[in-house]
Amino acid sequence: MSPLFENIGAKALNRDTLLRKKRPLTRLEQAKAFIILKRLAKRETINGAMILLGVISASFGLKSFLLSNGFIDGGITGISLLISTVTGIKLPILIVLLNIPFIIVGYSQIGTSFVIKTTLGILALAAIVALVDFPVLTADKLLVSVFGGFFLGAGIGLTMRGGGVIDGTEVMAISFSKRTGLTIGDIILIVNIIIFSFAAWLLSFETALYSILTYLSASKTVDFIIEGIEEYTGVTIISGKNEEIRLMITERLGRGVTVYKGSRGFGKTGVKKGDIDILYSVITRLEVAKLNAEIEKIDPAAFVIMNSIKDTRGGMIKKRVLHLNE
């Protein structure tokens, strides 16, 4: 077994003690390390494919729609487009230069893997924009703003799903949110307001308005790519027929259920005493109507609380996680 594989396997299995004792991994530990390494390679291959596809989509949106019509987007990409339109500096150069500070910040805030993927993604985006000629599909301003934003947003979203970014706005927002009382969303909004104000001043008010439409199209596409149609919903159920409801969720919906031990407090009929099981499950939005209908059949008086969940990991829900810090 090679020293490189030995070190990777030991790290994957958290075998610092073994390494300190200079004892080689056993056959079982080697097998576990190989499985972990194989899974890691598969995951990173998928991440790399997502980043490449995202870069191609973003390049297509830029060259086939936005650049040819003088439109801009929000974020660092929008700043690059605005400076390129006003000064004539090549867009690929600006994309690389303006993102360098945020790559450095990303290294300290998120990690090495993120920086490597982000650097490769940004360099690939700059190279494709500089070297590949995409056809100009339309000059209709509405179509340009909507579909240009769509392909650019799809590119950004796919890259984020792959564990990197091709626009440093999010990294900047994370950094500033830790130093101020503003949220990440507030900072991104302020940055984009400034960008579109300059666009209205330097280009034209009409161009700024179409660029805002481009930004909205891109941001909604990013949300869809990252969150997907199956947005998750956490459901808390308090019912006297909790066992029937639990069986319904596990057997009919095929979802996992966590049972909390609770105590009765105050209800419609006044103070109640005694213990009660509280059910908690995570389902997709597409299953909410079905769950409500089934609960209605079992216990119309059940108390149901629902709240949106951005993401989940493990359990009986499909894994959908951004690997930005691995």
C-alpha positions in Angstrom: 0.0 0.0 0.0 1.5 3.4 -1.0 2.2 6.0 1.6 -0.1 8.5 -0.1 -3.0 6.1 0.0 -2.1 5.2 3.6 -2.3 8.9 4.6 -5.5 9.5 2.8 -7.1 6.4 4.3 -5.9 7.3 7.8 -7.3 10.8 7.4 -10.6 9.5 6.1 -10.9 7.0 8.9 -9.7 9.5 11.5 -6.7 7.3 12.4 -4.4 9.9 13.8 -3.5 7.6 16.7 -2.4 4.9 14.2 -0.2 7.2 12.4 1.5 8.4 15.6 2.2 4.8 16.4 3.6 4.2 13.0 1.3 1.2 12.7 0.0 0.4 9.1 -3.7 0.2 8.4 -5.2 -3.2 8.7 -6.9 -4.9 5.7 -10.3 -3.9 7.0 -9.2 -0.3 7.5 -7.6 -0.3 4.0 -11.0 -1.5 2.5 -12.9 1.2 4.4 -10.4 3.9 3.2 -10.7 2.6 -0.4 -14.5 2.9 -0.3 -14.3 6.4 1.1 -11.7 7.4 -1.5 -13.9 5.9 -4.2 -17.0 7.9 -3.0 -14.9 11.0 -2.8 -13.6 10.6 -6.3 -17.1 10.0 -7.6 -18.5 13.1 -5.9 -15.7 15.3 -7.0 -16.1 14.1 -10.6 -19.8 15.0 -10.5 -18.9 18.4 -8.9 -16.4 19.0 -11.7 -18.9 18.2 -14.3 -21.4 20.6 -12.7 -18.8 23.4 -12.7 -17.9 22.8 -16.3 -21.5 22.8 -17.4 -22.1 25.9 -15.3 -19.2 27.7 -16.9 -20.4 26.8 -20.4 -24.0 28.0 -19.6 -22.8 31.3 -18.2 -20.5 31.9 -21.1 -23.3 31.2 -23.5 -25.6 33.7 -21.7 -22.9 36.3 -21.7 -21.8 36.1 -25.4 -25.1 35.1 -27.1 -27.3 37.6 -25.2 -25.8 40.2 -22.8 -22.5 41.3 -24.4 -23.9 41.7 -27.9 -26.7 44.0 -26.6 -24.8 46.0 -24.0 -26.7 44.6 -21.0 -25.3 43.9 -17.6 -26.2 41.7 -14.6 -25.8 42.1 -10.9 -22.8 41.1 -8.7 -19.1 41.0 -9.8 -20.2 39.8 -13.2 -22.3 42.9 -13.6 -19.4 45.2 -12.5 -17.2 43.4 -15.0 -19.8 43.9 -17.8 -20.3 47.6 -16.9 -16.6 48.4 -16.8 -16.0 46.5 -20.1 -18.9 48.4 -21.8 -17.6 51.8 -20.6 -13.9 51.4 -20.9 -13.5 48.7 -23.6 -11.3 46.5 -21.4 -11.7 42.8 -22.3 -14.3 41.1 -20.2 -12.2 37.9 -19.5 -9.5 40.1 -18.0 -12.0 41.9 -15.7 -13.7 38.7 -14.7 -10.4 37.3 -13.4 -9.0 40.5 -11.8 -12.2 41.5 -10.0 -12.7 38.1 -8.5 -9.2 37.7 -7.1 -9.9 39.5 -3.9 -12.9 37.4 -3.2 -11.0 34.2 -3.9 -8.5 35.3 -1.2 -11.4 36.0 1.2 -13.0 32.7 0.3 -9.8 30.9 1.3 -10.0 32.2 4.9 -13.8 32.0 5.2 -14.6 28.7 3.5 -11.6 26.6 2.7 -9.0 25.3 0.2 -11.4 23.0 -1.8 -13.7 26.0 -2.4 -10.8 28.2 -3.6 -9.5 25.6 -6.0 -12.9 25.0 -7.6 -13.7 28.7 -7.7 -10.3 29.5 -9.3 -10.7 26.9 -11.9 -14.3 27.9 -12.6 -13.4 31.6 -13.1 -10.4 30.8 -15.3 -12.5 28.5 -17.4 -15.2 31.1 -17.7 -12.7 33.7 -18.8 -11.1 31.3 -21.3 -14.4 30.3 -22.9 -15.6 33.9 -23.1 -12.3 34.9 -24.8 -11.9 31.9 -27.1 -15.3 30.5 -28.0 -17.6 32.3 -30.4 -21.2 31.7 -29.5 -23.9 32.8 -32.0 -26.0 35.9 -31.3 -29.5 34.5 -31.1 -31.7 37.7 -30.8 -31.6 41.4 -30.6 -35.0 41.7 -28.9 -34.3 43.4 -25.6 -36.9 41.5 -23.6 -35.7 38.1 -24.8 -32.1 39.2 -24.2 -32.7 40.2 -20.6 -34.8 37.2 -19.7 -32.8 34.4 -21.4 -29.5 36.0 -20.9 -30.3 36.1 -17.2 -31.6 32.5 -17.3 -28.4 31.0 -18.8 -26.1 33.2 -16.6 -28.1 32.2 -13.5 -28.1 28.6 -14.5 -24.3 28.8 -14.8 -23.9 30.4 -11.4 -26.3 27.9 -9.8 -24.6 24.8 -11.3 -21.2 26.1 -10.3 -22.4 26.6 -6.7 -23.9 23.0 -6.7 -20.4 21.9 -7.7 -18.8 23.6 -4.7 -17.5 26.8 -6.2 -18.6 30.2 -7.5 -17.9 32.2 -10.6 -19.2 35.4 -9.0 -17.6 36.7 -5.8 -20.6 38.6 -4.6 -21.7 35.9 -2.2 -18.2 35.6 -0.7 -18.1 39.3 -0.2 -21.5 39.3 1.4 -20.6 36.6 3.8 -17.4 38.5 4.8 -19.2 41.9 5.3 -22.2 40.3 7.2 -19.8 39.1 9.9 -18.5 42.6 10.4 -21.8 44.5 10.2 -25.3 44.1 11.4 -26.6 43.5 7.8 -27.7 40.1 6.4 -26.1 38.5 3.3 -29.3 39.4 1.3 -29.1 43.0 2.4 -25.5 43.4 1.3 -26.2 41.8 -2.1 -29.2 44.1 -2.6 -27.1 47.2 -1.7 -24.3 46.2 -4.1 -26.8 45.6 -6.9 -28.5 48.9 -6.3 -25.2 50.7 -6.7 -24.4 48.7 -9.8 -27.7 49.5 -11.5 -27.5 53.2 -10.5 -24.1 53.5 -12.2 -25.6 51.6 -15.2 -28.4 54.2 -15.4 -25.9 57.0 -15.2 -23.2 55.7 -17.5 -25.3 53.8 -20.1 -29.0 54.7 -20.1 -32.0 54.4 -17.9 -33.6 52.0 -20.3 -30.5 49.7 -20.3 -30.5 49.8 -16.4 -34.1 48.7 -16.3 -33.5 45.8 -18.7 -30.4 44.9 -16.7 -32.5 44.7 -13.5 -34.8 42.3 -15.4 -31.7 40.3 -16.3 -30.6 40.2 -12.7 -34.1 39.1 -11.5 -34.1 36.3 -14.1 -30.7 35.2 -13.1 -31.4 35.2 -9.4 -34.6 33.2 -9.8 -32.8 30.7 -11.9 -30.0 30.4 -9.3 -32.6 29.7 -6.6 -34.3 27.1 -8.7 -31.0 25.3 -9.6 -29.9 25.3 -5.9 -33.2 24.7 -4.2 -35.0 22.7 -6.9 -38.7 22.1 -7.2 -38.7 19.9 -4.2 -38.3 22.5 -1.5 -38.4 20.8 1.8 -41.0 21.4 4.5 -40.6 20.5 8.2 -43.9 19.2 9.7 -44.6 19.0 13.5 -47.8 17.1 14.4 -49.5 17.0 17.8 -52.4 14.6 17.9 -54.0 12.1 20.2 -53.8 9.6 17.3 -50.1 10.1 16.8 -49.4 6.4 16.3 -51.8 6.1 13.4 -50.3 9.3 11.8 -46.8 7.9 12.3 -47.6 4.7 10.5 -49.3 6.7 7.7 -46.1 8.8 7.2 -43.7 5.9 7.3 -45.8 3.4 5.3 -47.9 5.5 2.8 -45.5 8.4 2.3 -42.3 6.5 2.8 -40.8 9.2 5.0 -38.9 9.1 8.2 -40.4 10.3 11.5 -38.8 11.6 14.7 -40.9 11.2 17.9 -40.4 13.8 20.6 -41.6 13.2 24.1 -43.7 16.2 25.3 -46.0 17.2 28.0 -49.5 18.7 27.6 -50.0 22.3 28.5 -53.0 24.4 27.8 -55.6 23.5 25.1 -59.1 24.5 24.0 -60.6 22.8 27.0 -58.2 24.4 29.5 -55.3 23.0 31.3 -54.3 19.5 30.3 -51.8 17.2 32.0 -50.0 14.1 30.8 -47.4 13.1 28.3 -47.8 13.1 24.6 -45.7 12.1 21.6 -44.9 14.9 19.1 -44.2 13.8 15.6 -41.7 15.6 13.3 -41.0 14.7 9.7 -39.5 16.4 6.6 -41.3 16.2 3.3 -41.2 18.0 0.0 -43.7 20.7 -1.0 -45.2 18.4 -3.5 -46.3 16.1 -0.7 -47.8 18.7 1.6 -51.3 18.4 0.2 -51.3 14.6 0.4 -50.0 14.7 4.0 -52.8 17.2 5.0 -55.4 15.0 3.4 -54.2 11.9 5.2 -54.0 13.7 8.5 -57.6 15.0 8.0 -58.8 11.5 7.6 -57.2 10.2 10.8 -57.6 13.2 13.1 -59.3 16.4 11.9 -58.4 18.1 15.2 -54.6 17.4 14.9 -52.4 20.5 15.4 -50.0 20.7 12.5 -47.1 23.2 12.2 -45.2 23.6 8.9 -42.0 25.6 8.2 -39.8 25.8 5.1 -36.4 24.1 5.2 -33.6 25.2 2.9 -31.8 21.8 2.9 -31.5 18.5 4.6 -28.7 15.9 5.0 -29.0 12.2 5.5 -32.1 10.4 6.7 -34.8 9.4 4.2 -34.7 12.6 2.2 -32.7 12.9 -1.0 -29.3 14.5 -0.3 -28.9 18.0 -1.8 -26.0 19.8 -0.2 -23.5 22.4 -1.4 -20.0 21.2 -0.7 -18.5 24.6 -0.2 -16.5 23.8 2.9 -15.1 20.3 2.2 
